[in-house]
Amino acid sequence: MSTYPKRIFDISFSLIAFFLFFWLLLLAWFMAIIDTRSNGLFTQERIGQFGKGFKIYKFRTIQITSNRMELRISKTGRFLRNYKLDELPQLINVLKGEMSIVGPRPDIAGYYDLLEGENRKILELKPGLTSLASLKYYNEDALLDNQDFPLEYNDKILFPDKLRMNLEYYHHQSFHVDLKIILATFKLICNRSK
């Protein structure tokens, strides 16, 4: 495992990101409030380092219809998801020490917490805002929407591949690797805005 001071990097990066993109955070939050007619925030229990649960923060992108029976991604929500702006509140999770900038994306219970053997090493990592697996499956929602059996496809195809990539990261993580992943993330987001 890496020995570079990752926590110092995470705090520094998060504070700089807050300083540079505070206006974007406020704008995205305001858009989420108006569009979803809520407080604009969404929290959910996720599995963190060593299998410990924590509440992840996101901007709300799901709109509740008037009959309160149907949930759908709003137009603004789709925009926020497309550019990963709904993930920006997770900088708070990073500052709290629950997440890292780079690491496996946090999942709901029933996946990482059930790993066995060598695969459990992934739980030694803090979940991250970005990873090689999240870059590869940037359009995961659309990919799953095109499947006849999305849950089965996730469990048999996507999750095992993410697991393999995250275990590879566990064995080769370094400051250099993290920088490459961060730059690749910015490049992907910028390319989508063209």
Accessible surface in RSA format (square Angstrom, percent):
REM  Atomic radii and reference values for relative SASA: ProtOr
REM  Chains: A
REM  Algorithm: Lee & Richards
REM  Probe-radius: 1.40
REM  Slices: 20
REM RES _ NUM      All-atoms   Total-Side   Main-Chain    Non-polar    All polar
REM                ABS   REL    ABS   REL    ABS   REL    ABS   REL    ABS   REL
RES MET A   1   122.57  63.5  58.69  38.8  63.88 152.1  57.21  48.6  65.37  86.6
RES SER A   2    33.41  28.2   6.71   8.9  26.70  61.5  12.80  27.3  20.61  28.9
RES THR A   3   135.94  96.7 102.64 104.1  33.30  79.4  76.88 103.3  59.06  89.3
RES TYR A   4    40.73  19.0  24.96  14.2  15.77  41.0  30.13  22.6  10.60  13.1
RES PRO A   5    85.03  62.0  71.40  65.1  13.64  49.6  84.38  69.7   0.66   4.1
RES LYS A   6    39.90  19.5  37.22  22.8   2.68   6.4  34.00  30.6   5.90   6.3
RES ARG A   7    79.59  33.4  74.93  38.2   4.66  11.1  52.69  72.0  26.90  16.3
RES ILE A   8   115.73  65.9 114.29  85.1   1.44   3.5 115.55  83.2   0.18   0.5
RES PHE A   9    34.28  17.1  29.52  18.3   4.76  12.4  33.79  20.5   0.48   1.4
RES ASP A  10     2.23   1.6   2.23   2.2   0.00   0.0   0.00   0.0   2.23   2.2
RES ILE A  11    62.59  35.6  62.59  46.6   0.00   0.0  62.59  45.1   0.00   0.0
RES SER A  12    49.64  41.9  44.75  59.7   4.89  11.3  28.52  60.7  21.12  29.6
RES PHE A  13    50.36  25.2  46.00  28.5   4.36  11.4  48.87  29.6   1.49   4.3
RES SER A  14     0.00   0.0   0.00   0.0   0.00   0.0   0.00   0.0   0.00   0.0
RES LEU A  15    98.63  54.9  93.41  66.8   5.23  13.1  93.76  65.8   4.87  13.1
RES ILE A  16   103.89  59.1 101.53  75.6   2.36   5.7 103.89  74.8   0.00   0.0
RES ALA A  17    11.52  10.6   9.35  14.4   2.17   4.9  11.37  16.0   0.15   0.4
RES PHE A  18    41.69  20.9  40.64  25.2   1.05   2.7  40.81  24.7   0.88   2.5
RES PHE A  19   169.03  84.6 146.83  90.9  22.20  57.8 153.99  93.4  15.04  43.0
RES LEU A  20    95.91  53.4  83.59  59.8  12.32  31.0  85.98  60.4   9.93  26.7
RES PHE A  21    69.36  34.7  69.36  43.0   0.00   0.0  69.36  42.1   0.00   0.0
RES PHE A  22   111.92  56.0 111.90  69.3   0.03   0.1 111.90  67.8   0.03   0.1
RES TRP A  23   154.61  62.0 146.39  70.9   8.23  19.3 138.41  73.8  16.21  26.3
RES LEU A  24    34.91  19.4  34.91  25.0   0.00   0.0  34.91  24.5   0.00   0.0
RES LEU A  25    17.25   9.6  16.43  11.8   0.83   2.1  17.12  12.0   0.13   0.4
RES LEU A  26    85.20  47.4  81.23  58.1   3.97  10.0  81.83  57.5   3.37   9.1
RES LEU A  27    88.24  49.1  83.70  59.9   4.54  11.4  87.77  61.6   0.47   1.3
RES ALA A  28     1.12   1.0   0.44   0.7   0.68   1.5   1.12   1.6   0.00   0.0
RES TRP A  29    95.82  38.5  95.82  46.4   0.00   0.0  95.82  51.1   0.00   0.0
RES PHE A  30   121.72  60.9 120.99  74.9   0.73   1.9 121.36  73.6   0.36   1.0
RES MET A  31    52.77  27.3  48.60  32.2   4.17   9.9  41.91  35.6  10.87  14.4
RES ALA A  32     0.70   0.6   0.00   0.0   0.70   1.6   0.70   1.0   0.00   0.0
RES ILE A  33    60.37  34.4  59.04  44.0   1.32   3.2  59.04  42.5   1.32   3.6
RES ILE A  34   107.81  61.4  97.22  72.4  10.59  25.5 100.51  72.4   7.31  19.8
RES ASP A  35    27.08  19.0  22.80  22.7   4.28  10.1   7.16  16.8  19.92  19.9
RES THR A  36    12.64   9.0   0.74   0.8  11.90  28.4   0.74   1.0  11.90  18.0
RES ARG A  37   177.09  74.4 140.64  71.7  36.45  86.8  75.26 102.9 101.82  61.7
RES SER A  38    41.57  35.1  20.42  27.2  21.15  48.7  35.08  74.7   6.49   9.1
RES ASN A  39   101.73  70.2  86.93  84.0  14.80  35.6  42.99 103.5  58.74  56.8
RES GLY A  40     0.00   0.0   0.00   N/A   0.00   0.0   0.00   0.0   0.00   0.0
RES LEU A  41    58.96  32.8  54.76  39.2   4.19  10.5  54.96  38.6   4.00  10.8
RES PHE A  42    59.80  29.9  59.45  36.8   0.36   0.9  59.67  36.2   0.13   0.4
RES THR A  43    65.51  46.6  46.60  47.2  18.91  45.1  20.90  28.1  44.61  67.4
RES GLN A  44    64.53  36.1  58.82  43.0   5.71  13.6  19.71  42.0  44.82  34.0
RES GLU A  45    92.28  53.0  83.30  63.0   8.98  21.4  53.04 102.6  39.24  32.0
RES ARG A  46    29.69  12.5  29.39  15.0   0.30   0.7   1.29   1.8  28.40  17.2
RES ILE A  47    18.51  10.5  14.01  10.4   4.50  10.9  14.01  10.1   4.50  12.2
RES GLY A  48     4.44   5.5   0.00   N/A   4.44   5.5   2.95   8.1   1.49   3.3
RES GLN A  49    49.93  27.9  43.49  31.8   6.44  15.3   8.98  19.1  40.95  31.1
RES PHE A  50   143.45  71.8 116.24  72.0  27.21  70.8 120.32  72.9  23.13  66.2
RES GLY A  51    26.33  32.5   0.00   N/A  26.33  32.5   7.57  20.8  18.76  42.0
RES LYS A  52   158.51  77.3 149.74  91.9   8.77  20.9  99.89  89.9  58.62  62.4
RES GLY A  53    30.92  38.1   0.00   N/A  30.92  38.1   7.59  20.8  23.32  52.2
RES PHE A  54    18.67   9.3  10.58   6.6   8.09  21.1  18.67  11.3   0.00   0.0
RES LYS A  55   115.50  56.3 112.56  69.1   2.94   7.0  75.44  67.9  40.07  42.7
RES ILE A  56     0.00   0.0   0.00   0.0   0.00   0.0   0.00   0.0   0.00   0.0
RES TYR A  57    50.28  23.5  50.28  28.6   0.00   0.0  26.23  19.7  24.05  29.6
RES LYS A  58    34.70  16.9  34.70  21.3   0.00   0.0   5.06   4.6  29.64  31.6
RES PHE A  59     8.38   4.2   5.79   3.6   2.59   6.7   5.79   3.5   2.59   7.4
RES ARG A  60    66.01  27.7  64.47  32.9   1.55   3.7   7.61  10.4  58.41  35.4
RES THR A  61     7.28   5.2   5.15   5.2   2.14   5.1   0.25   0.3   7.03  10.6
RES ILE A  62    47.85  27.2  46.74  34.8   1.11   2.7  46.74  33.7   1.11   3.0
RES GLN A  63    23.33  13.0  23.33  17.0   0.00   0.0   1.95   4.2  21.38  16.2
RES ILE A  64    70.73  40.3  60.76  45.3   9.97  24.0  60.76  43.8   9.97  27.1
RES THR A  65    20.11  14.3  13.34  13.5   6.77  16.1  18.12  24.3   1.98   3.0
RES SER A  66   120.62 101.9  80.18 107.0  40.44  93.2  60.00 127.8  60.62  84.9
RES ASN A  67    99.38  68.5  75.63  73.1  23.75  57.2  40.64  97.8  58.75  56.8
RES ARG A  68   178.42  74.9 157.13  80.1  21.29  50.7  57.79  79.0 120.63  73.1
RES MET A  69   163.78  84.8 131.50  87.0  32.28  76.9 104.21  88.6  59.57  78.9
RES GLU A  70    91.19  52.4  87.32  66.1   3.87   9.2  32.53  62.9  58.66  47.9
RES LEU A  71   118.96  66.3  91.99  65.8  26.97  67.8  92.07  64.7  26.90  72.4
RES ARG A  72   119.57  50.2 113.61  57.9   5.96  14.2  43.28  59.1  76.29  46.2
RES ILE A  73    42.95  24.4  28.91  21.5  14.04  33.8  28.91  20.8  14.04  38.1
RES SER A  74     4.60   3.9   1.22   1.6   3.38   7.8   4.44   9.4   0.17   0.2
RES LYS A  75   192.15  93.7 177.15 108.7  15.01  35.7 123.87 111.5  68.28  72.7
RES THR A  76    30.50  21.7  26.41  26.8   4.09   9.8   5.03   6.8  25.48  38.5
RES GLY A  77     0.75   0.9   0.00   N/A   0.75   0.9   0.75   2.1   0.00   0.0
RES ARG A  78   138.10  58.0 137.76  70.2   0.34   0.8  60.16  82.2  77.94  47.2
RES PHE A  79    93.94  47.0  88.17  54.6   5.77  15.0  93.37  56.6   0.57   1.6
RES LEU A  80     0.46   0.3   0.46   0.3   0.00   0.0   0.46   0.3   0.00   0.0
RES ARG A  81    64.01  26.9  60.42  30.8   3.59   8.5  23.86  32.6  40.15  24.3
RES ASN A  82    47.84  33.0  39.59  38.3   8.25  19.9  16.74  40.3  31.09  30.1
RES TYR A  83    43.38  20.3  41.26  23.5   2.12   5.5  17.78  13.4  25.61  31.6
RES LYS A  84    67.65  33.0  63.01  38.7   4.64  11.0  28.67  25.8  38.98  41.5
RES LEU A  85    25.03  13.9  25.03  17.9   0.01   0.0  25.03  17.6   0.00   0.0
RES ASP A  86     4.13   2.9   4.13   4.1   0.00   0.0   0.00   0.0   4.13   4.1
RES GLU A  87    27.24  15.6  26.98  20.4   0.26   0.6  13.30  25.7  13.94  11.4
RES LEU A  88    35.71  19.9  33.60  24.0   2.11   5.3  35.67  25.0   0.04   0.1
RES PRO A  89     4.58   3.3   3.68   3.4   0.90   3.3   4.58   3.8   0.00   0.0
RES GLN A  90     0.00   0.0   0.00   0.0   0.00   0.0   0.00   0.0   0.00   0.0
RES LEU A  91     5.65   3.1   5.65   4.0   0.00   0.0   5.65   4.0   0.00   0.0
RES ILE A  92    75.81  43.1  75.74  56.4   0.06   0.2  75.81  54.6   0.00   0.0
RES ASN A  93     0.00   0.0   0.00   0.0   0.00   0.0   0.00   0.0   0.00   0.0
RES VAL A  94     0.00   0.0   0.00   0.0   0.00   0.0   0.00   0.0   0.00   0.0
RES LEU A  95    57.12  31.8  41.06  29.4  16.05  40.4  41.35  29.0  15.77  42.4
RES LYS A  96   110.58  53.9  74.82  45.9  35.76  85.1  60.74  54.7  49.85  53.1
RES GLY A  97    20.45  25.2   0.00   N/A  20.45  25.2   8.57  23.5  11.89  26.6
RES GLU A  98    45.17  25.9  36.03  27.3   9.14  21.8  24.29  47.0  20.88  17.0
RES MET A  99     0.03   0.0   0.00   0.0   0.03   0.1   0.00   0.0   0.03   0.0
RES SER A 100     2.12   1.8   2.12   2.8   0.00   0.0   2.12   4.5   0.00   0.0
RES ILE A 101     3.81   2.2   3.81   2.8   0.00   0.0   3.81   2.7   0.00   0.0
RES VAL A 102     1.22   0.8   0.61   0.6   0.61   1.5   0.61   0.5   0.61   1.7
RES GLY A 103     0.55   0.7   0.00   N/A   0.55   0.7   0.55   1.5   0.00   0.0
RES PRO A 104     6.77   4.9   6.43   5.9   0.34   1.2   6.43   5.3   0.34   2.1
RES ARG A 105    54.59  22.9  50.16  25.6   4.44  10.6  32.11  43.9  22.48  13.6
RES PRO A 106     7.64   5.6   0.00   0.0   7.64  27.8   1.45   1.2   6.19  38.5
RES ASP A 107    35.81  25.1  34.79  34.6   1.02   2.4   4.57  10.8  31.24  31.2
RES ILE A 108    78.13  44.5  78.05  58.1   0.08   0.2  78.05  56.2   0.08   0.2
RES ALA A 109    67.15  61.7  50.34  77.7  16.81  38.2  50.59  71.2  16.56  43.9
RES GLY A 110    36.80  45.4   0.00   N/A  36.80  45.4  20.73  56.9  16.07  36.0
RES TYR A 111    35.84  16.7  31.74  18.1   4.09  10.6  24.70  18.6  11.14  13.7
RES TYR A 112    12.36   5.8  12.34   7.0   0.02   0.1   8.81   6.6   3.55   4.4
RES ASP A 113    42.72  29.9  29.04  28.9  13.68  32.3  12.91  30.4  29.81  29.7
RES LEU A 114   120.86  67.3 102.04  73.0  18.81  47.3 106.26  74.6  14.59  39.3
RES LEU A 115    15.03   8.4  10.56   7.6   4.47  11.2  13.24   9.3   1.79   4.8
RES GLU A 116   141.00  80.9 129.87  98.3  11.13  26.5  45.25  87.5  95.74  78.2
RES GLY A 117    61.95  76.4   0.00   N/A  61.95  76.4  45.07 123.7  16.88  37.8
RES GLU A 118    84.11  48.3  69.54  52.6  14.56  34.7  46.43  89.8  37.68  30.8
RES ASN A 119    48.72  33.6  48.32  46.7   0.41   1.0   0.38   0.9  48.35  46.7
RES ARG A 120   104.44  43.8  99.92  50.9   4.51  10.7  36.96  50.5  67.48  40.9
RES LYS A 121    72.12  35.2  70.86  43.5   1.26   3.0  37.19  33.5  34.94  37.2
RES ILE A 122     4.74   2.7   3.22   2.4   1.52   3.7   3.22   2.3   1.52   4.1
RES LEU A 123    11.18   6.2  10.02   7.2   1.16   2.9  11.18   7.9   0.00   0.0
RES GLU A 124    65.28  37.5  61.40  46.5   3.88   9.2  20.43  39.5  44.85  36.6
RES LEU A 125    12.37   6.9   6.56   4.7   5.82  14.6   8.43   5.9   3.94  10.6
RES LYS A 126    50.96  24.9  44.44  27.3   6.52  15.5  29.34  26.4  21.62  23.0
RES PRO A 127     6.62   4.8   5.26   4.8   1.36   4.9   6.58   5.4   0.04   0.3
RES GLY A 128     0.00   0.0   0.00   N/A   0.00   0.0   0.00   0.0   0.00   0.0
RES LEU A 129    39.66  22.1  25.82  18.5  13.85  34.8  25.82  18.1  13.85  37.3
RES THR A 130    10.44   7.4  10.38  10.5   0.06   0.1   9.18  12.3   1.26   1.9
RES SER A 131     5.58   4.7   5.58   7.4   0.00   0.0   5.15  11.0   0.43   0.6
RES LEU A 132    77.90  43.4  74.44  53.3   3.46   8.7  74.44  52.3   3.46   9.3
RES ALA A 133     3.51   3.2   3.16   4.9   0.36   0.8   3.16   4.4   0.36   0.9
RES SER A 134    27.39  23.1  17.47  23.3   9.92  22.8  22.03  46.9   5.36   7.5
RES LEU A 135    30.45  17.0  19.65  14.1  10.81  27.2  20.00  14.0  10.45  28.1
RES LYS A 136   115.04  56.1  80.13  49.2  34.91  83.1  63.48  57.1  51.56  54.9
RES TYR A 137    30.01  14.0  22.68  12.9   7.33  19.1  16.75  12.6  13.25  16.3
RES TYR A 138    20.96   9.8  13.37   7.6   7.60  19.8  13.46  10.1   7.50   9.2
RES ASN A 139    80.06  55.2  71.77  69.4   8.28  19.9  24.86  59.8  55.19  53.3
RES GLU A 140    41.88  24.0  41.22  31.2   0.66   1.6  12.14  23.5  29.74  24.3
RES ASP A 141    77.36  54.2  73.15  72.8   4.21   9.9  29.01  68.3  48.35  48.2
RES ALA A 142    54.00  49.6  48.46  74.8   5.54  12.6  52.30  73.7   1.69   4.5
RES LEU A 143    58.28  32.5  54.76  39.2   3.52   8.8  57.63  40.5   0.65   1.7
RES LEU A 144    35.53  19.8  35.03  25.1   0.49   1.2  35.26  24.8   0.27   0.7
RES ASP A 145   116.91  81.9  84.41  84.0  32.49  76.8  28.40  66.8  88.50  88.3
RES ASN A 146   121.52  83.8  89.19  86.2  32.33  77.8  24.72  59.5  96.80  93.6
RES GLN A 147    51.32  28.7  38.93  28.4  12.40  29.5   2.81   6.0  48.51  36.8
RES ASP A 148   132.40  92.7 100.95 100.5  31.45  74.4  23.54  55.4 108.86 108.6
RES PHE A 149   144.50  72.3 137.81  85.4   6.69  17.4 140.94  85.5   3.55  10.2
RES PRO A 150    59.62  43.4  59.21  54.0   0.40   1.5  59.38  49.0   0.24   1.5
RES LEU A 151   121.46  67.6 116.71  83.5   4.75  12.0 120.36  84.5   1.10   3.0
RES GLU A 152    84.55  48.5  77.45  58.6   7.10  16.9  32.05  62.0  52.50  42.9
RES TYR A 153    58.05  27.1  53.21  30.3   4.83  12.6  34.53  25.9  23.52  29.0
RES ASN A 154    21.82  15.0  21.82  21.1   0.00   0.0   4.74  11.4  17.08  16.5
RES ASP A 155    59.47  41.7  46.59  46.4  12.88  30.4  21.38  50.3  38.08  38.0
RES LYS A 156   139.48  68.0 120.02  73.6  19.46  46.3  81.53  73.4  57.95  61.7
RES ILE A 157    87.65  49.9  82.70  61.6   4.96  11.9  84.75  61.0   2.91   7.9
RES LEU A 158     0.49   0.3   0.49   0.4   0.00   0.0   0.49   0.3   0.00   0.0
RES PHE A 159    22.44  11.2  22.34  13.8   0.09   0.2  22.44  13.6   0.00   0.0
RES PRO A 160    57.44  41.9  50.05  45.6   7.39  26.9  51.56  42.6   5.88  36.6
RES ASP A 161    25.36  17.8  20.67  20.6   4.69  11.1  15.72  37.0   9.64   9.6
RES LYS A 162    33.58  16.4  33.58  20.6   0.00   0.0  14.34  12.9  19.24  20.5
RES LEU A 163    21.73  12.1  21.68  15.5   0.05   0.1  21.68  15.2   0.05   0.1
RES ARG A 164   137.92  57.9 128.61  65.6   9.30  22.2  77.27 105.6  60.64  36.8
RES MET A 165    29.15  15.1  26.19  17.3   2.97   7.1  28.00  23.8   1.16   1.5
RES ASN A 166     4.17   2.9   4.06   3.9   0.11   0.3   0.11   0.3   4.06   3.9
RES LEU A 167    28.33  15.8  28.31  20.3   0.02   0.1  28.33  19.9   0.00   0.0
RES GLU A 168    95.29  54.7  92.42  69.9   2.86   6.8  31.14  60.2  64.14  52.4
RES TYR A 169    12.77   6.0   8.80   5.0   3.97  10.3  12.76   9.6   0.01   0.0
RES TYR A 170    17.30   8.1  17.20   9.8   0.10   0.3   4.68   3.5  12.62  15.6
RES HIS A 171    86.42  47.2  60.29  41.9  26.13  66.8  40.95  42.2  45.47  52.9
RES HIS A 172   109.18  59.7  96.97  67.4  12.21  31.2  74.14  76.4  35.04  40.8
RES GLN A 173    14.52   8.1   4.78   3.5   9.74  23.2   0.02   0.0  14.50  11.0
RES SER A 174    38.33  32.4  37.96  50.7   0.38   0.9  33.69  71.7   4.64   6.5
RES PHE A 175    92.08  46.1  90.53  56.1   1.56   4.0  90.53  54.9   1.56   4.5
RES HIS A 176   120.43  65.8 118.12  82.1   2.31   5.9  83.71  86.3  36.72  42.7
RES VAL A 177    36.65  24.1  36.65  33.2   0.00   0.0  36.65  31.8   0.00   0.0
RES ASP A 178     0.53   0.4   0.53   0.5   0.00   0.0   0.00   0.0   0.53   0.5
RES LEU A 179    64.61  36.0  64.61  46.2   0.00   0.0  64.61  45.4   0.00   0.0
RES LYS A 180   124.62  60.8 117.94  72.4   6.68  15.9  64.27  57.9  60.34  64.3
RES ILE A 181     3.21   1.8   2.57   1.9   0.63   1.5   3.21   2.3   0.00   0.0
RES ILE A 182     9.70   5.5   9.43   7.0   0.27   0.6   9.67   7.0   0.03   0.1
RES LEU A 183   117.15  65.2 113.19  81.0   3.96  10.0 113.54  79.7   3.61   9.7
RES ALA A 184    41.11  37.8  31.52  48.6   9.59  21.8  36.89  52.0   4.21  11.2
RES THR A 185    24.16  17.2  24.15  24.5   0.01   0.0  24.15  32.4   0.01   0.0
RES PHE A 186    91.07  45.6  90.96  56.3   0.11   0.3  91.07  55.2   0.00   0.0
RES LYS A 187   140.31  68.5 133.68  82.0   6.63  15.8  82.51  74.3  57.80  61.6
RES LEU A 188    50.18  27.9  48.16  34.5   2.02   5.1  49.87  35.0   0.31   0.8
RES ILE A 189    43.79  24.9  43.79  32.6   0.00   0.0  43.79  31.5   0.00   0.0
RES CYS A 190    69.67  52.7  67.17  74.9   2.50   5.9  19.30  48.9  50.37  54.3
RES ASN A 191    70.50  48.6  57.11  55.2  13.39  32.3  19.96  48.0  50.54  48.9
RES ARG A 192    74.24  31.2  53.02  27.0  21.22  50.5  20.60  28.2  53.64  32.5
RES SER A 193    74.03  62.6  43.67  58.3  30.35  69.9  28.19  60.0  45.83  64.2
RES LYS A 194   198.77  97.0 131.14  80.5  67.63 161.0 119.56 107.6  79.21  84.4
END  Absolute sums over single chains surface
CHAIN  1 A    11303.0       9720.6       1582.4       7357.9       3945.1
END  Absolute sums over all chains
TOTAL         11303.0       9720.6       1582.4       7357.9       3945.1
